[in-house]
């Protein structure tokens, strides 16, 4: 348990000739909340997708729970894992996207129980009971038979969070989870995320919600041009940034 949950060591990622991530170093300890801040195109979402191997890294090493993500190493050579082993790794990591990505023809309960039944081989009764507990946890008790079209955007995002938690993840990734919501619905999603942080869930959150980052994060990493250019406590990064680029960004969003 002393091993950090996430270790990124000089992680690089390219799309064609464009470098998206440039030697990113970041350590996330178990039970910590890490917020990734920065302008659009700085590499925040790409880094998050690399953590669960939705994107392959091109250089460096990325470990979750002490295990290389997406690869096994023989000597100095990396070999990509097969789909079964990649799926096993991903099952330990929950991810919540900007868009809710719920199955429109499934109820809230069915959206939550589908993966535990198929991947974890849970019984219908076990999966249903767990789903109802999670819906209560995210403030949606009594909505288990509602379809996504019958729920607000904030409610759909809370179902998406419950769906991720149903897999009993060790790590939760949030990619701007409130950016697609109307302003009045943002608070209900952030409240669920605060509750998760209070229970000790390890979280990496890409966000533009500076108040949330300042209140909940244990550490903040500011990215620009594919690099982590500033990293530290919320008080340090938000209250007394040392890098001119960080100061310029914060002056526009705070």
N, C-alpha and C positions, 0 to 999 in steps of 0.2 A: 504493500500500500504506500510505501515511501516513494515509489517510482512515479514521476510526473505523469499526468494523464496524456498530455500531448507534448511532443518535442519536435519542433521544426528546426532543422539544421541546414542552413544555406539552401533553402528550397527555391528552385527556379522553375518557371513555366513559360513556354512560348506558344503562341498561335502563329504559325508560319514564321515570318522573320521578326515578329513583334514580341518583345519580352514583356510578359504581363507580371511575373513575379521575379525579383532579382535578389537572390541570396537572402531570403527571409529567415530570420532566426526568431523563434518564439517558444517559450515554455509555459504550459498551463498546468498548474498543480491540481490535484484532486480536490474537489469541493470549491474551486475558485470560479468566479465569473470574470471572463475576459471580454471586453468590448473592443471591437475594431472600428475605428473612425477613419474618415478620410473622404476626399472628393470622389465623385463618380469616375470610374475607370482607374482607380488606384490599385486594384487587385484584391480588394477585401472579399468579394463574393467568390472569386476564383480560388483564393486560399481556402475558403470554407469548403468548396467543392473538392479540393484536393485532399482534405482531411478524411473524407470517406470515399476517396478514389472515384468520384464521379468525373474527375479530371486526373489524368496521369501527370505526375511531375516529370520534368526533364533533367533535373539535377538536384543534388542534395539528398537528404534523408528526412522522412516524416514517419514518426512513430506515435501510436496510440496505445496506451497501456503497456508500453515497453515493446510492442510488436510493430515491425515495419508495415506500413500501410500499402497494400496492393502488391507487395513483392516479397520474395525470399532471397537471401544473400548467400552465395557460395563463393568464398574467398572475397574477391573485390567485385564480383559480377552479380548484378541483380537480374532475377528472373520473375516475370509477372506471374502472379498467382492465377490459378484457374477460377472460373466463375463461381464455383461452389465455395471456395475459400474466401473469395472477395465478398460473397453474400454473407458468409459467417462473420467476417469483420464488420460489415455494415450493420448487421443485426445488433451490434453493441452501441451503435451511434444513431441517435434520433436526429432528424433534420426537419426544420419547419421553414418553408419557402415564403417568398413574397406573396405568391398566389397560393390558394389553399389546396388545389389539386385533389379535392375530394371526388370520389366517384358519384356522379350526379344521380345514378339510378339506385344507389345504396342509401339507406337511412344513416343517421349519425352512428347508431349502434353498429350497423354492418360495416361502415367505414373503419371503425376502430377495431373490430374483431377479425377482419379479413386476414391481416398479416399474422397475428398470433396463432390463428388456427392453421394457416398454411405453413408458416415458417417454424413456429415453436411447437406445433402439434398439440396445442391446447384443445381441450374438449369444448363443445359449444357452451355448456353451462359455465365452465371456468372462464372462458373468454367473455361471455355476456356479463357475468358478475363483475369481472375486472373493468369492463367498459363502463358499466353503470357507476362504479366507484370513481372512475376517472372523470366521467361527465359531471358528477357531483363536485369533484375537486376543482373543475374549471368553471363551475357555476352554471351548469346546464342540466341539472337534474330535471327529469320530466320531458326532455327533448330527444330522448333516444330514438323515437320513431319519426322524427322530422327529417325530411330530405333537405339537401343543401339549399335548394331553391326556396325553401320555407324558412331559412335562417338568414340573419343579417351577416354582413361581412365579418364583423367581430366575432359573432357566434361560430361562423364557419372556421375562422382561424383558431378558435379555442377547441373545436372538434379536431382540427389538424394537430394541435399540441397534444390532445388526449390520445390521438392515434399514434403519435411518436412515442409517447410514454408507455403505451400498451406493450411495446416490445422490451420493456424493462432496460432501457439503455444506461450505459455508464457515462455517456457524454451526450449533451444536447447542443445542436448547432441551430442558430436562428439567423436567417438571411433577410434582414430588413423586414421582420414579420408584420410591421404596422404600416409599411409604405403604401399598401394598396387599400388602406382603410380610410373611411371618412374620419375627419378629426375627432368627432364626438365618440367614435368607437375605439380609438387608440388606447384609452385608459383601461378598458376592461381586459385587453390582451396583456398590457404591461403589468397589470395586477396579478395575473396568473403567473407571469414570468418572475415577478418579485417573490411570490409564494414558493416557486420552484427553487429560487436562489436561497431562500430561508431554510429549505430542507436539506441543503448541502449538495444539490445537483451541480455537477461540473458543466459549465456553459460557455460557449463562444458565441458572441452576439455581434452581428454586423448591424449597426443602427445609426440613425441620425437623431435619435431622441437623447439629447445631451443631459436632460434632467435625470432620466433613467440611468444613463451611464455613470453620472456622478454619484447617484444614490446607491446603486447596486453593485457596480464593478469593483473587483479587487485590484484589477490592473486594466489599463487602457493602452492599446497600441495604435498609433497614428500612422497610416500608410499614405504614401504619395509616390506616384511613378513606379509602383511595384516594390517599393522598399518600406521597411519599418524605419521611419526617421525619428520617431520619438516614442518612448515606452516608459511607463511608470504608474504610480498611483493616480487615482482620479484628481486628488488635490494638486499633484505635481503637473499632470498633463493639462488639465482643464483650468487650474488656478494659476499656474506659473510656468507655462510652456517655455522651453529653452530654444526651440527651433523657430526661425522666422516663418517658415511655411505653416507650422501649426498655429502660430499666432494669427496669421492672415486668415486661415480657414475658420478658426473659432470666432474671430471678429465678425464674421458674416452669419454665423449660425446661433450664437449666444445672444 
